[in-house]
Amino acid sequence: MFHRGFVTKFALLLVLLVLAGLTSFASATTFEIIGIHQGSPAMFRALIRGVENSRSLHGLDMLEVEMTANGQVRRVPGVSVGYARKCQRAGLLDLYRFELRATQQKFMDSTELAGFDRPEPLVCLGYESTVKTMYALLDPVDEKTFVSWQCWLALGAGKEPLWVRVDAGPEVTRVVLGGDTVRTAEIPHQDVELRYQGKRKRAALLLKDVFRGPGDDSYIFLFRYSRPPLFDVLAEDVLVVFRSGIAEAQVLRPGVTR
């Protein structure tokens, strides 16, 4: 008959081995669109939540993206990941939560006072996909690796919908927005190492949100990288900005670079 302590230790070891089967990223970033500005220059704002790992508290900054051809991307600092880490180590969770709430409210208030409108969400209809779930990892060695889905972006009464197609190959995910003008974007995959399967690729396949941008025929897509549902993998977003009259979209990956 097994000793209860041995069984407990064995179960704990098994859990640790399962979690160790996949190496998590050192950091992750998620976005939340909070305002659209129709004036000059046209732009939008988003909250950025960054985290070092799955056990860390997140930081909070704000992103401003101008919608002109050579529009600037500006990151407004708020609660840094370093500050969150110091509060966590010192056990100052109440102070951290106060700073986080105050900073978010400051960003929201300044956005409203600056004349930003609330983002207008759009819906993709007629969804068709080659797979049943997007929580998949791609094999970079398999040249036949391919995941694809498409839908129709409803723009409202009296307007023709646009078609959206997303194709994930061995190395990149290609986003195509169709209509009078066909526009494209390419999102590089992210590497992830599995203990028993080797290197795999995370692709930005999940359409988290899509919004109408400022001005005519501009759109903001918010994608999320796919991830296995059974492992401790952080959520990771990427912004794809389609500007009016510009064929190639701007891709803002984690780290907020062009």
C-alpha positions as CSV (number, residue, x, y, z in Angstrom):
1,M,0.0,0.0,0.0
2,F,1.4,3.4,-1.0
3,H,2.1,6.0,1.6
4,R,-0.1,9.1,1.2
5,G,2.9,11.4,1.3
6,F,4.5,9.5,-1.6
7,V,1.4,9.7,-3.7
8,T,1.1,13.5,-3.0
9,K,4.7,14.1,-4.0
10,F,4.4,12.0,-7.1
11,A,1.2,13.8,-8.2
12,L,3.0,17.2,-7.7
13,L,6.0,16.0,-9.7
14,L,3.7,14.9,-12.5
15,V,2.1,18.3,-12.7
16,L,5.4,20.0,-12.7
17,L,6.6,17.8,-15.6
18,V,3.5,18.5,-17.6
19,L,3.9,22.3,-17.1
20,A,7.6,22.0,-18.0
21,G,6.7,20.4,-21.3
22,L,6.2,23.8,-22.9
23,T,8.4,26.9,-22.4
24,S,6.3,30.0,-21.8
25,F,7.3,33.4,-23.2
26,A,9.1,35.9,-21.0
27,S,6.6,38.6,-21.7
28,A,3.3,39.2,-23.4
29,T,1.2,42.1,-24.5
30,T,-2.6,42.6,-25.0
31,F,-4.4,45.6,-26.4
32,E,-7.8,47.3,-25.8
33,I,-9.1,49.9,-28.2
34,I,-10.5,52.8,-26.1
35,G,-11.1,55.7,-28.6
36,I,-11.2,56.8,-32.2
37,H,-10.4,60.5,-33.2
38,Q,-11.9,61.8,-36.4
39,G,-10.1,65.1,-36.3
40,S,-6.7,66.1,-37.7
41,P,-4.7,64.1,-37.3
42,A,-7.0,61.1,-37.3
43,M,-5.9,58.5,-34.8
44,F,-6.9,55.9,-32.3
45,R,-5.9,55.0,-28.7
46,A,-5.4,51.7,-27.1
47,L,-4.6,50.4,-23.6
48,I,-1.5,48.2,-23.5
49,R,-1.3,45.5,-20.8
50,G,2.2,44.0,-20.6
51,V,3.2,41.1,-18.3
52,E,6.6,39.4,-17.8
53,N,5.2,35.9,-17.1
54,S,2.1,34.1,-16.0
55,R,2.9,34.7,-12.3
56,S,3.5,38.5,-12.7
57,L,1.3,41.5,-12.3
58,H,0.7,43.4,-15.5
59,G,1.8,46.9,-16.4
60,L,-0.4,49.4,-18.2
61,D,0.5,52.0,-20.9
62,M,-1.4,53.8,-23.6
63,L,-0.8,53.7,-27.4
64,E,-1.6,56.4,-29.9
65,V,-1.6,55.5,-33.6
66,E,-2.0,58.2,-36.2
67,M,-3.9,57.0,-39.3
68,T,-2.0,59.1,-41.9
69,A,0.3,57.5,-44.5
70,N,3.4,58.1,-42.3
71,G,1.5,58.2,-39.0
72,Q,3.5,58.1,-35.8
73,V,3.1,55.5,-33.1
74,R,3.5,56.9,-29.6
75,R,3.5,54.9,-26.3
76,V,2.4,56.9,-23.3
77,P,3.9,55.4,-20.1
78,G,1.6,54.6,-17.2
79,V,2.3,51.7,-14.7
80,S,5.5,50.0,-15.7
81,V,6.1,46.3,-15.5
82,G,9.1,47.1,-13.3
83,Y,6.9,49.0,-10.8
84,A,4.4,46.1,-10.8
85,R,7.2,43.7,-10.1
86,K,8.5,45.8,-7.2
87,C,5.0,46.0,-5.6
88,Q,4.5,42.3,-6.0
89,R,7.9,41.4,-4.4
90,A,7.1,43.8,-1.5
91,G,3.6,42.6,-1.0
92,L,2.1,46.0,-1.8
93,L,-0.8,44.7,-3.8
94,D,-3.2,47.4,-2.6
95,L,-0.8,50.2,-3.7
96,Y,-0.4,48.4,-7.1
97,R,-4.2,48.1,-7.6
98,F,-4.7,51.8,-6.6
99,E,-2.1,52.9,-9.2
100,L,-3.5,50.7,-11.8
101,R,-7.1,51.9,-11.4
102,A,-5.9,55.6,-11.2
103,T,-3.8,55.3,-14.3
104,Q,-6.5,53.6,-16.3
105,Q,-9.0,56.2,-15.3
106,K,-6.6,59.0,-16.3
107,F,-6.1,57.5,-19.7
108,M,-9.9,57.0,-20.2
109,D,-10.7,60.6,-19.0
110,S,-8.0,62.2,-21.2
111,T,-9.3,60.3,-24.2
112,E,-12.8,61.5,-23.6
113,L,-11.8,65.1,-23.0
114,A,-9.7,65.1,-26.2
115,G,-12.8,64.4,-28.2
116,F,-12.2,60.7,-29.0
117,D,-15.3,58.7,-29.9
118,R,-16.1,55.3,-28.6
119,P,-14.8,52.6,-31.0
120,E,-17.4,51.1,-33.3
121,P,-17.1,47.3,-33.3
122,L,-17.9,45.4,-36.5
123,V,-18.9,41.8,-37.0
124,C,-17.6,39.2,-39.4
125,L,-20.4,37.1,-40.8
126,G,-20.5,33.8,-42.8
127,Y,-17.4,32.4,-41.1
128,E,-15.7,29.5,-42.9
129,S,-12.6,27.7,-41.7
130,T,-10.4,24.7,-42.6
131,V,-10.1,23.7,-39.0
132,K,-12.6,23.4,-36.1
133,T,-10.4,25.2,-33.5
134,M,-7.7,27.9,-33.7
135,Y,-5.9,26.6,-30.6
136,A,-3.3,24.8,-32.7
137,L,0.4,24.9,-33.1
138,L,2.0,24.8,-36.5
139,D,4.9,22.5,-37.5
140,P,7.5,24.6,-39.3
141,V,9.1,21.5,-40.9
142,D,5.8,20.4,-42.5
143,E,5.5,22.4,-45.8
144,K,1.9,21.3,-46.1
145,T,1.0,23.1,-42.8
146,F,-1.8,25.5,-43.7
147,V,-4.7,26.9,-41.8
148,S,-7.2,29.2,-43.4
149,W,-10.5,31.0,-42.6
150,Q,-12.6,33.7,-44.1
151,C,-15.7,35.9,-43.4
152,W,-17.6,38.9,-44.5
153,L,-17.2,42.2,-42.6
154,A,-20.6,43.8,-42.2
155,L,-20.4,47.6,-42.6
156,G,-24.1,48.5,-42.0
157,A,-27.2,49.3,-44.0
158,G,-26.6,50.4,-47.6
159,K,-22.9,49.4,-47.6
160,E,-21.4,46.4,-49.3
161,P,-19.6,44.1,-46.9
162,L,-15.9,43.5,-47.2
163,W,-14.4,40.0,-47.3
164,V,-11.6,39.0,-44.9
165,R,-9.3,36.1,-45.5
166,V,-6.6,34.8,-43.1
167,D,-4.1,32.2,-44.2
168,A,-1.5,30.8,-41.9
169,G,1.4,29.0,-43.6
170,P,4.7,27.6,-42.1
171,E,6.2,31.0,-41.3
172,V,3.7,33.8,-41.4
173,T,0.0,34.6,-41.2
174,R,-1.3,36.6,-44.2
175,V,-4.4,38.8,-43.7
176,V,-6.2,40.0,-46.8
177,L,-9.0,42.7,-46.7
178,G,-11.0,42.7,-50.0
179,G,-13.3,45.2,-51.5
180,D,-12.8,48.0,-54.1
181,T,-9.1,47.8,-53.0
182,V,-7.4,44.6,-51.9
183,R,-5.1,45.2,-48.9
184,T,-2.8,42.8,-47.2
185,A,-0.7,42.3,-44.0
186,E,1.8,39.7,-42.9
187,I,2.1,38.7,-39.2
188,P,5.2,36.6,-38.3
189,H,4.7,33.5,-36.2
190,Q,6.1,33.1,-32.7
191,D,8.4,30.2,-31.7
192,V,7.4,27.9,-28.9
193,E,9.4,24.9,-27.7
194,L,7.7,21.6,-26.8
195,R,9.7,19.1,-24.7
196,Y,8.5,16.1,-26.7
197,Q,7.6,17.6,-30.1
198,G,10.4,20.2,-30.6
199,K,9.9,23.7,-32.1
200,R,6.4,24.7,-33.0
201,K,4.8,28.0,-34.3
202,R,2.1,30.1,-32.7
203,A,0.1,32.0,-35.4
204,A,-2.1,35.1,-35.0
205,L,-5.3,33.3,-36.1
206,L,-7.9,34.4,-33.7
207,L,-9.8,37.6,-34.6
208,K,-10.4,39.1,-31.2
209,D,-12.0,42.4,-32.3
210,V,-12.4,44.6,-35.4
211,F,-13.3,48.3,-35.4
212,R,-14.1,51.0,-37.9
213,G,-11.2,53.4,-38.0
214,P,-11.4,57.2,-38.3
215,G,-12.2,58.5,-41.8
216,D,-13.4,56.5,-44.7
217,D,-12.5,52.9,-45.4
218,S,-10.0,52.4,-42.5
219,Y,-10.2,49.5,-40.1
220,I,-8.4,48.2,-37.0
221,F,-8.1,44.5,-36.5
222,L,-7.1,43.0,-33.2
223,F,-5.8,39.4,-33.6
224,R,-4.6,37.0,-30.8
225,Y,-1.9,34.4,-31.2
226,S,-3.2,30.8,-30.9
227,R,-2.2,28.8,-27.9
228,P,-2.7,25.3,-26.5
229,P,-5.5,25.3,-23.9
230,L,-3.8,22.9,-21.5
231,F,-0.5,24.8,-20.8
232,D,0.5,27.9,-19.1
233,V,0.9,30.1,-22.2
234,L,0.3,33.8,-22.0
235,A,-2.2,35.6,-24.2
236,E,-0.5,37.7,-26.9
237,D,-2.2,40.2,-29.2
238,V,-1.2,41.9,-32.4
239,L,-2.8,45.0,-34.1
240,V,-3.3,45.2,-37.9
241,V,-4.2,48.7,-39.1
242,F,-5.7,49.2,-42.6
243,R,-5.5,52.8,-43.7
244,S,-7.6,54.3,-46.4
245,G,-6.0,54.0,-49.8
246,I,-2.9,52.2,-48.6
247,A,-2.4,48.7,-49.9
248,E,-0.1,47.4,-47.1
249,A,-1.4,47.4,-43.6
250,Q,0.7,48.4,-40.5
251,V,1.3,45.5,-38.1
252,L,1.9,46.4,-34.5
253,R,3.3,43.4,-32.7
254,P,4.2,43.0,-29.0
255,G,6.8,45.6,-28.2
256,V,4.8,48.1,-30.3
257,T,7.1,48.5,-33.3
258,R,6.4,48.9,-37.0
